[in-house]
Amino acid sequence: MNPHQIKPPVPASFASLNRRAFLGSGASGLGSIALAALSSNVEARSTGTMHDSSRTHIPAKAKRVIFICQSGGVSQFETFDHKPKLQALHGKPMPGSLTTGQRLAQIRGKDLTVCGAPYAFTRHGQSGAEISELLPHTGQIVDEICIVRTCVSEAINHDPAVTFLQCGNQQPGRPTMGAWLSYGLGSENSDLPAFVVLGSGMNQGQNLHTRYWGSGFLPSEHQGVRFRPTHDPVPFVTNPAGVSQTARRRVLDSIQALNRLKGREVFDPEIDARISAYEMAFRMQTSVPELMDISGEPDHVLKLYGPEVGLPGSAAANCLLARRLAERGVRFIQLYHRGWDQHGNLPADLSRQCLQTDQPSAALVQDLKMRGLLDDTLVIWATEFGRTPMLQGQFDPENYGRDHHMLCFTIWMAGGGIKPGISFGQSDAFGYQPVKDPAHVHDLHATWLHLLGIDHERLTYRFQGRDYRLTDVHGKTIQPLLS
């Protein structure tokens, strides 16, 4: 026999490797090398995964955010932006020089009538900020907050406006601010998500879409986790009846082993995100019940938040839970309160909304300060847009409404490096447009990231060949707001 015809034995690991399998595995191997190179390149260009507040771009004033989103469009005229001229011209035609060519939502093509606010405004604190009688508790904390009366959005209807406020873009599918912070800074608590969402208030036809706390194209581990006001706050986390903690641990270990095998085969980052989600769910079986149990809170604290603090799902209960989440190191706490969309019946509905939210919001600031948490917690009280100075509906001082208005609305902030006791920006006599210091949503995002130690131009993520960021290609830090 010709010795050159003798074939060496084939190793068992290659015995079943046909041409297609070889090429497939080879492509995967080359792909993994390329993926690793791209990942390191992205890491070099983007400081998105800092995960350590001591390694931020700039010194951080805030470690965490509590974002109180008053969903529906709070009327600034009955709350924070006192306009005597509207009351003086109540019932008169709105000057066409202000409104001609401007975008309107539901009163386009109708007679535009000036509508004054029937509520008294009083100066409060050393700052002398004027606050409506509907917000007496907020009036007590004016020297702790910064009021911005000239906010500007680009969206005139609710869904795109809330999306814009949360994502910096009206287009659904972008990461929310909470997801960006989870991605960029990580969490200070391994037993709770970095991004938690709580909801309260009336629906009035406005949905709270899950994408309002979504991760978009960021890894899904950075999306917000909504806690429900029930005995089972996070669905599918509690063990089924008859399943012990030990048995659940064994099942998870088996699932994780299979997931890791698949992950090494296909190099899909979402598999790692799924593994993280399973582990977080397991740890939340202990951490969430302890968080939600407020029975150990002192009576004076419960009284501070108001009579509805014991009502699960109320604004008062959620504000207290926000403080408890903050002191446990949760990075981004999102509170949504619905019911501010008052196209009609504004006096009655707005009064009810203020009654539900005024005391809890003020109490949260006071509680954080008492515990030494306000200095490094940025509290944001915001709405997606304001309301028009023009009437909507019948001309009736006891029952009127206002349409959406995106060119000039009010928010307030406290703590976390914000300059306290100031009012920023000035609107015109009709409250229609800023005449001094407009604050665009992109600029607000840049400012909030700055307070967290992040250069908004450097927190990026490459998706489909482009580097994305919260502020898109816009935004500048509003320096006068910084302490």
Backbone torsions as a table, in degrees:
resi	resn	phi	psi	omega
1	MET	NA	135.7	177.3
2	ASN	-67.3	122.1	-178.1
3	PRO	-61.0	-25.7	179.1
4	HIS	-72.7	-9.9	178.2
5	GLN	-91.4	-6.5	-179.5
6	ILE	-79.6	125.2	-179.7
7	LYS	-97.6	134.2	177.6
8	PRO	-67.8	155.5	178.6
9	PRO	-63.5	142.4	179.9
10	VAL	-87.6	127.5	177.2
11	PRO	-56.9	146.6	-175.9
12	ALA	-59.5	-34.0	-177.1
13	SER	-68.2	-20.0	-179.9
14	PHE	-107.7	-3.7	-173.7
15	ALA	-60.6	-34.4	-177.1
16	SER	-103.7	15.4	-176.2
17	LEU	-90.2	97.0	177.9
18	ASN	-82.3	179.3	-174.7
19	ARG	-59.8	-43.8	-177.9
20	ARG	-65.2	-42.2	-179.6
21	ALA	-65.7	-39.7	-179.9
22	PHE	-61.8	-45.6	-179.9
23	LEU	-65.2	-37.9	179.3
24	GLY	-63.6	-46.4	-179.8
25	SER	-67.7	-36.5	177.8
26	GLY	-63.2	-41.1	178.7
27	ALA	-64.7	-39.6	178.6
28	SER	-63.5	-40.5	180.0
29	GLY	-63.7	-45.7	176.9
30	LEU	-63.4	-38.0	178.8
31	GLY	-63.4	-39.6	-179.9
32	SER	-66.0	-37.5	177.3
33	ILE	-63.0	-44.6	179.4
34	ALA	-64.0	-41.4	-179.5
35	LEU	-62.9	-42.0	179.1
36	ALA	-62.6	-41.4	179.2
37	ALA	-64.4	-43.0	179.2
38	LEU	-64.0	-41.4	-178.6
39	SER	-62.6	-43.8	179.1
40	SER	-66.6	-33.9	178.5
41	ASN	-67.1	-43.0	177.5
42	VAL	-61.9	-41.3	180.0
43	GLU	-63.1	-36.3	179.8
44	ALA	-68.9	-34.2	-178.2
45	ARG	-86.9	-24.0	-173.8
46	SER	-124.9	131.1	175.3
47	THR	-94.1	34.4	-176.2
48	GLY	-62.6	-33.0	-176.6
49	THR	-106.4	61.9	179.4
50	MET	-71.6	-47.6	176.1
51	HIS	54.4	26.1	-179.5
52	ASP	-163.9	112.0	-175.4
53	SER	-65.7	-14.1	176.7
54	SER	-80.5	-9.1	-179.9
55	ARG	-117.2	32.8	178.7
56	THR	-76.4	166.6	-178.1
57	HIS	-61.9	-39.2	-179.0
58	ILE	-136.3	161.3	179.1
59	PRO	-57.5	129.1	-176.6
60	ALA	-88.2	136.6	172.6
61	LYS	-92.2	-32.0	-177.3
62	ALA	-116.1	145.3	175.6
63	LYS	-103.0	-22.4	-174.2
64	ARG	-151.2	166.6	-178.1
65	VAL	-129.9	136.1	165.6
66	ILE	-114.4	112.0	-174.5
67	PHE	-108.5	108.1	179.3
68	ILE	-94.5	103.4	-178.3
69	CYS	-96.4	112.6	177.3
70	GLN	-88.4	91.6	-169.8
71	SER	-78.2	127.1	176.9
72	GLY	132.1	-18.0	178.7
73	GLY	95.5	85.7	-179.1
74	VAL	-71.0	133.3	176.8
75	SER	-72.4	119.4	179.8
76	GLN	-72.3	-24.3	-173.9
77	PHE	-73.3	-28.3	178.3
78	GLU	-95.2	1.0	-173.1
79	THR	-126.7	-60.6	-169.8
80	PHE	-123.9	-21.2	-173.1
81	ASP	-115.8	91.5	-175.9
82	HIS	-74.6	122.5	-179.0
83	LYS	-127.7	88.7	179.7
84	PRO	-57.9	-29.1	-177.5
85	LYS	-64.4	-32.5	177.7
86	LEU	-64.4	-40.1	178.5
87	GLN	-68.1	-37.4	179.9
88	ALA	-67.0	-33.4	-178.7
89	LEU	-103.0	16.4	-177.0
90	HIS	-53.4	124.3	179.5
91	GLY	91.1	-7.1	179.3
92	LYS	-89.7	160.9	178.8
93	PRO	-64.5	143.0	176.1
94	MET	-74.0	135.7	179.8
95	PRO	-58.1	125.0	-179.3
96	GLY	-64.2	-23.1	-179.5
97	SER	-63.4	-24.9	179.4
98	LEU	-85.3	-35.4	-168.4
99	THR	-103.3	-17.8	-177.1
100	THR	-60.7	126.4	179.2
101	GLY	80.9	-1.5	-179.5
102	GLN	-87.6	152.6	178.9
103	ARG	-75.9	133.3	174.7
104	LEU	-128.6	153.3	-175.6
105	ALA	-90.9	-69.3	-172.5
106	GLN	-113.8	-9.2	-178.8
107	ILE	-107.8	14.9	177.1
108	ARG	-62.6	132.6	179.1
109	GLY	83.3	1.5	179.8
110	LYS	-106.0	164.8	175.0
111	ASP	-64.2	128.6	-176.5
112	LEU	-100.3	114.6	-173.4
113	THR	-116.2	133.2	179.1
114	VAL	-64.5	138.8	-179.4
115	CYS	-129.6	114.3	177.1
116	GLY	-83.3	163.0	178.4
117	ALA	-99.1	130.1	-174.9
118	PRO	-86.3	16.5	-174.4
119	TYR	-106.7	147.6	179.5
120	ALA	-80.2	142.5	174.9
121	PHE	-112.9	139.7	-178.1
122	THR	-130.1	142.7	175.5
123	ARG	-78.7	139.6	-176.3
124	HIS	-128.8	153.0	171.1
125	GLY	63.6	-176.2	177.7
126	GLN	-69.9	-26.3	179.6
127	SER	-72.8	-23.6	179.9
128	GLY	71.3	22.0	-179.3
129	ALA	-65.1	137.3	178.8
130	GLU	-85.3	123.9	-179.2
131	ILE	-129.7	143.3	-179.1
132	SER	-67.5	153.3	175.4
133	GLU	-62.6	-15.4	177.6
134	LEU	-74.1	-13.4	-175.5
135	LEU	-126.0	61.1	-176.7
136	PRO	-65.3	-34.4	-178.5
137	HIS	-73.4	-37.5	174.4
138	THR	-63.7	-35.3	176.2
139	GLY	-58.6	-29.0	-179.0
140	GLN	-75.9	-16.0	-177.4
141	ILE	-114.8	17.6	-175.1
142	VAL	-59.9	-28.0	-179.8
143	ASP	-78.7	-4.5	175.9
144	GLU	-102.0	-13.0	-172.3
145	ILE	-116.8	162.6	174.2
146	CYS	-115.5	120.9	-178.7
147	ILE	-99.6	125.2	178.2
148	VAL	-110.8	113.1	-172.5
149	ARG	-100.0	4.4	-173.8
150	THR	-128.6	41.7	179.0
151	CYS	-72.7	144.5	-176.9
152	VAL	-130.3	129.3	174.6
153	SER	-112.8	174.7	177.0
154	GLU	-112.6	-1.1	-175.8
155	ALA	-117.2	141.2	-175.2
156	ILE	-110.2	-5.8	176.0
157	ASN	-121.3	159.9	-164.4
158	HIS	-59.8	-55.2	-172.9
159	ASP	-60.9	-50.7	177.7
160	PRO	-65.0	-29.0	-179.3
161	ALA	-73.2	-42.1	175.9
162	VAL	-64.9	-42.2	177.6
163	THR	-59.7	-42.1	178.9
164	PHE	-64.5	-42.7	179.8
165	LEU	-63.9	-37.3	-176.9
166	GLN	-86.7	-33.1	-170.1
167	CYS	-114.4	-10.8	-175.8
168	GLY	75.8	12.6	-179.5
169	ASN	-158.0	143.7	179.6
170	GLN	-76.3	-15.6	-175.9
171	GLN	-77.2	124.2	176.7
172	PRO	-62.9	150.2	176.4
173	GLY	106.1	-6.4	175.9
174	ARG	-83.3	156.7	176.5
175	PRO	-67.5	145.6	175.4
176	THR	-83.4	166.1	-178.6
177	MET	-59.2	-40.9	178.8
178	GLY	-61.2	-38.9	178.2
179	ALA	-67.3	-40.2	177.3
180	TRP	-59.7	-41.9	-179.0
181	LEU	-71.1	-36.9	174.9
182	SER	-61.0	-43.8	178.8
183	TYR	-65.8	-42.5	-174.3
184	GLY	-81.2	-37.3	-173.2
185	LEU	-114.8	-15.4	-177.8
186	GLY	71.5	-158.5	-176.6
187	SER	-125.9	154.1	175.0
188	GLU	-96.8	2.6	-179.4
189	ASN	-135.8	117.1	-177.6
190	SER	-79.2	-8.1	-177.0
191	ASP	-102.1	-2.1	177.4
192	LEU	-134.5	152.1	177.6
193	PRO	-62.0	155.2	176.3
194	ALA	-72.1	-19.8	-171.7
195	PHE	-136.3	112.2	-176.0
196	VAL	-122.3	142.6	-176.5
197	VAL	-124.0	136.2	175.6
198	LEU	-130.8	141.5	-177.7
199	GLY	-124.7	149.1	176.3
200	SER	-152.0	176.3	174.8
201	GLY	91.5	176.8	-178.1
202	MET	-83.9	156.6	-178.0
203	ASN	-80.1	-57.4	-176.8
204	GLN	52.8	34.6	176.4
205	GLY	81.6	-3.1	179.3
206	GLN	-96.2	117.8	178.3
207	ASN	-82.6	150.1	167.2
208	LEU	-99.6	95.0	-177.9
209	HIS	-70.0	142.7	-179.6
210	THR	-63.0	-22.7	178.4
211	ARG	-70.7	-11.7	174.5
212	TYR	-66.3	-16.7	173.1
213	TRP	-128.5	29.7	-178.1
214	GLY	-83.3	167.3	179.8
215	SER	-98.4	-4.9	179.0
216	GLY	58.0	-127.2	-179.0
217	PHE	-89.2	-1.2	171.8
218	LEU	-71.4	158.9	175.7
219	PRO	-53.3	140.3	-170.6
220	SER	-65.2	-15.0	177.6
221	GLU	-64.1	-14.8	-177.5
222	HIS	-94.3	-1.0	178.6
223	GLN	-71.8	156.4	179.3
224	GLY	-72.0	153.2	176.8
225	VAL	-114.5	119.8	-179.0
226	ARG	-85.9	130.1	174.5
227	PHE	-98.3	125.8	-179.0
228	ARG	-89.7	153.0	180.0
229	PRO	-84.7	54.7	-177.9
230	THR	-130.8	178.9	177.2
231	HIS	-67.9	-15.9	-179.8
232	ASP	-124.4	78.2	-169.6
233	PRO	-60.7	-34.9	-178.9
234	VAL	-119.0	113.6	-176.6
235	PRO	-57.9	141.8	171.3
236	PHE	69.0	16.0	175.4
237	VAL	-93.7	-37.0	-179.9
238	THR	-67.2	142.2	177.2
239	ASN	-65.8	140.0	174.0
240	PRO	-62.4	159.4	178.8
241	ALA	-57.3	131.7	177.7
242	GLY	89.3	-4.5	179.8
243	VAL	-104.1	118.3	-179.0
244	SER	-81.0	168.0	178.0
245	GLN	-64.4	-37.7	179.3
246	THR	-64.9	-43.2	179.2
247	ALA	-64.4	-40.5	178.7
248	ARG	-63.1	-39.3	178.9
249	ARG	-62.2	-41.7	179.4
250	ARG	-64.3	-41.6	179.1
251	VAL	-62.4	-45.1	179.7
252	LEU	-62.8	-40.3	179.4
253	ASP	-61.6	-39.4	179.2
254	SER	-67.3	-42.5	178.7
255	ILE	-63.5	-42.7	-179.3
256	GLN	-63.0	-39.8	179.5
257	ALA	-61.8	-42.0	177.8
258	LEU	-66.0	-41.3	179.2
259	ASN	-62.8	-39.3	179.9
260	ARG	-68.0	-37.4	175.6
261	LEU	-60.4	-45.4	179.3
262	LYS	-66.2	-38.0	179.9
263	GLY	-61.9	-39.6	178.5
264	ARG	-69.5	-21.1	-178.9
265	GLU	-85.7	-40.3	-172.0
266	VAL	-113.2	-10.0	177.0
267	PHE	54.8	43.8	178.6
268	ASP	-95.3	116.3	-178.5
269	PRO	-62.9	-21.9	179.3
270	GLU	-68.0	-22.3	175.5
271	ILE	-67.1	-42.0	175.7
272	ASP	-62.4	-39.2	177.9
273	ALA	-63.2	-39.7	178.3
274	ARG	-64.9	-41.2	177.1
275	ILE	-60.3	-45.0	178.7
276	SER	-62.1	-39.0	-179.4
277	ALA	-64.6	-42.8	177.7
278	TYR	-61.2	-43.2	-178.6
279	GLU	-67.1	-41.8	178.4
280	MET	-63.1	-42.0	178.8
281	ALA	-59.7	-40.0	179.6
282	PHE	-64.2	-43.6	-179.3
283	ARG	-70.2	-31.4	-179.8
284	MET	-68.8	-16.2	176.6
285	GLN	-58.6	-27.7	177.9
286	THR	-99.3	-43.3	-171.9
287	SER	-72.3	-36.5	-175.1
288	VAL	-70.4	-47.5	177.3
289	PRO	-56.9	-39.4	178.7
290	GLU	-65.1	-40.1	179.0
291	LEU	-62.9	-45.6	-172.6
292	MET	-75.9	-14.2	-178.1
293	ASP	-84.8	103.9	-177.5
294	ILE	-97.6	11.3	-175.8
295	SER	-64.1	-22.6	179.9
296	GLY	-87.1	-1.7	179.1
297	GLU	-70.8	137.5	178.5
298	PRO	-60.8	152.5	-178.4
299	ASP	-60.5	-36.5	-177.5
300	HIS	-68.4	-27.4	176.6
301	VAL	-74.0	-45.2	178.2
302	LEU	-60.2	-40.7	179.2
303	LYS	-65.1	-34.6	-179.3
304	LEU	-59.2	-39.1	-176.3
305	TYR	-81.8	-11.2	174.2
306	GLY	104.4	174.1	-171.4
307	PRO	-67.3	-19.3	-178.0
308	GLU	-94.8	10.1	-176.0
309	VAL	-63.7	-26.8	179.2
310	GLY	-87.0	1.7	-179.4
311	LEU	-95.2	107.0	-178.5
312	PRO	-57.0	135.4	179.1
313	GLY	87.5	-0.8	176.3
314	SER	-82.3	162.9	176.7
315	ALA	-61.2	-36.9	179.8
316	ALA	-64.8	-46.8	179.4
317	ALA	-62.3	-40.6	-177.9
318	ASN	-69.6	-35.3	177.4
319	CYS	-65.9	-39.5	176.0
320	LEU	-65.3	-42.5	177.4
321	LEU	-63.4	-33.4	177.7
322	ALA	-61.9	-42.4	176.6
323	ARG	-62.8	-41.4	-179.6
324	ARG	-65.8	-36.8	176.2
325	LEU	-67.3	-40.2	-179.4
326	ALA	-62.3	-44.3	-177.6
327	GLU	-73.9	-9.4	174.7
328	ARG	-97.2	4.2	172.0
329	GLY	88.8	15.2	175.8
330	VAL	-69.0	133.3	-170.9
331	ARG	-72.7	-45.2	-173.9
332	PHE	-136.8	119.8	-178.1
333	ILE	-116.3	115.9	-175.2
334	GLN	-107.1	119.6	174.6
335	LEU	-108.9	127.2	174.0
336	TYR	-111.7	132.2	172.2
337	HIS	-127.8	116.7	-175.6
338	ARG	-94.3	165.1	172.0
339	GLY	113.6	14.4	-176.3
340	TRP	-96.1	7.0	-175.1
341	ASP	-86.3	82.7	-169.3
342	GLN	-105.2	78.3	174.0
343	HIS	-74.3	-17.7	177.0
344	GLY	-152.0	165.2	178.0
345	ASN	55.0	34.9	-174.8
346	LEU	-61.9	-46.6	-176.5
347	PRO	-56.2	-46.3	-177.8
348	ALA	-70.4	-45.5	-176.1
349	ASP	-70.2	-41.3	179.9
350	LEU	-65.4	-40.2	178.0
351	SER	-60.0	-41.5	179.2
352	ARG	-65.3	-43.2	-179.9
353	GLN	-62.6	-42.8	178.5
354	CYS	-64.5	-38.3	178.5
355	LEU	-62.6	-35.6	-179.0
356	GLN	-76.6	-28.7	-169.1
357	THR	-114.6	-24.5	-173.4
358	ASP	-60.5	-55.3	-177.4
359	GLN	-64.7	-45.7	179.2
360	PRO	-61.2	-41.0	-179.5
361	SER	-64.0	-43.9	177.9
362	ALA	-65.9	-39.7	179.9
363	ALA	-62.7	-37.0	179.4
364	LEU	-60.1	-45.3	178.6
365	VAL	-62.6	-45.0	-179.6
366	GLN	-64.3	-42.8	-178.8
367	ASP	-64.5	-44.5	177.8
368	LEU	-60.5	-41.2	-179.7
369	LYS	-65.8	-42.9	-180.0
370	MET	-60.3	-31.1	-177.2
371	ARG	-94.8	4.0	179.5
372	GLY	74.2	19.8	-177.6
373	LEU	-100.7	-13.3	-174.5
374	LEU	-69.0	-33.3	-177.1
375	ASP	-59.3	-35.3	-178.9
376	ASP	-116.2	20.6	173.2
377	THR	-120.4	120.6	177.9
378	LEU	-89.8	115.9	177.7
379	VAL	-101.2	126.6	-179.8
380	ILE	-121.4	122.9	174.5
381	TRP	-111.2	111.3	-171.0
382	ALA	-144.6	160.6	175.9
383	THR	-133.3	160.5	-172.3
384	GLU	-74.3	-26.5	172.4
385	PHE	-166.2	-179.9	179.7
386	GLY	-106.7	-152.5	-179.4
387	ARG	-127.0	159.3	-177.6
388	THR	-75.0	150.9	170.9
389	PRO	-73.9	-5.6	179.3
390	MET	-93.4	149.8	178.9
391	LEU	-70.2	146.2	165.8
392	GLN	-125.0	132.3	-178.3
393	GLY	96.4	-160.3	-177.8
394	GLN	-73.3	150.3	177.5
395	PHE	-79.1	96.5	-176.0
396	ASP	-148.9	113.4	-177.6
397	PRO	-62.7	-20.7	-179.9
398	GLU	-89.6	-17.5	-176.5
399	ASN	-153.5	98.6	-178.7
400	TYR	-140.5	173.3	177.1
401	GLY	-138.5	173.1	176.7
402	ARG	-137.3	148.0	-179.8
403	ASP	-86.7	174.9	177.6
404	HIS	-67.3	146.2	176.4
405	HIS	-146.4	122.7	-173.1
406	MET	-106.5	-7.3	-171.6
407	LEU	-86.6	-14.9	-176.0
408	CYS	-166.6	104.2	178.6
409	PHE	-142.4	174.0	-168.9
410	THR	-117.8	139.6	168.6
411	ILE	-134.7	169.5	169.7
412	TRP	-138.1	159.1	-178.6
413	MET	-139.1	160.4	178.3
414	ALA	-152.7	154.5	173.4
415	GLY	69.5	-173.1	170.1
416	GLY	54.3	32.5	178.6
417	GLY	93.8	1.4	175.8
418	ILE	-78.4	138.9	178.3
419	LYS	-70.4	118.8	-175.5
420	PRO	-82.1	157.2	171.6
421	GLY	70.1	29.3	178.6
422	ILE	-125.8	156.6	170.5
423	SER	-117.3	127.6	-174.2
424	PHE	-113.8	135.5	176.0
425	GLY	86.8	153.2	179.4
426	GLN	-139.5	130.1	177.1
427	SER	-96.1	166.4	179.4
428	ASP	-70.5	177.8	-174.6
429	ALA	-61.3	-23.8	179.2
430	PHE	-96.7	-2.8	-177.2
431	GLY	67.1	26.4	-173.7
432	TYR	-92.3	-40.1	-179.5
433	GLN	-140.8	154.7	174.2
434	PRO	-68.6	141.6	170.7
435	VAL	-111.5	-8.4	178.6
436	LYS	-153.0	130.0	172.1
437	ASP	57.6	62.8	172.2
438	PRO	-64.3	144.8	-179.3
439	ALA	-122.8	93.9	179.8
440	HIS	-70.9	151.4	179.8
441	VAL	-56.1	-39.0	177.3
442	HIS	-60.2	-38.9	179.3
443	ASP	-69.0	-36.8	176.4
444	LEU	-63.9	-43.9	177.2
445	HIS	-59.5	-45.4	179.5
446	ALA	-60.3	-39.2	-179.6
447	THR	-68.1	-44.9	-180.0
448	TRP	-63.0	-41.7	177.8
449	LEU	-65.2	-39.2	178.1
450	HIS	-57.3	-43.6	-179.4
451	LEU	-63.6	-26.7	178.0
452	LEU	-89.4	7.1	176.8
453	GLY	86.0	17.8	-174.4
454	ILE	-114.6	128.7	169.2
455	ASP	-78.2	114.5	-172.1
456	HIS	-62.1	-21.3	178.9
457	GLU	-81.8	-12.5	-176.0
458	ARG	-107.2	-13.7	175.5
459	LEU	-85.3	93.2	-173.9
460	THR	-128.7	164.6	175.9
461	TYR	-145.8	128.6	-178.7
462	ARG	-83.3	125.8	-179.9
463	PHE	-142.1	125.4	179.2
464	GLN	51.8	42.6	173.1
465	GLY	83.4	6.4	-178.8
466	ARG	-131.5	145.5	174.3
467	ASP	-87.1	117.3	-179.9
468	TYR	-102.2	155.1	173.6
469	ARG	-148.1	168.3	-177.8
470	LEU	-61.0	-37.7	-176.9
471	THR	-92.0	10.1	179.0
472	ASP	58.0	-113.8	177.1
473	VAL	-121.1	27.3	-173.7
474	HIS	-127.9	-170.1	169.1
475	GLY	93.0	138.6	173.1
476	LYS	-144.4	145.9	179.2
477	THR	-66.9	133.2	178.6
478	ILE	-89.1	92.9	-172.6
479	GLN	-59.8	-38.9	-178.8
480	PRO	-62.7	-14.6	178.9
481	LEU	-83.0	-10.6	-173.6
482	LEU	-91.1	138.0	179.1
483	SER	-77.1	NA	NA
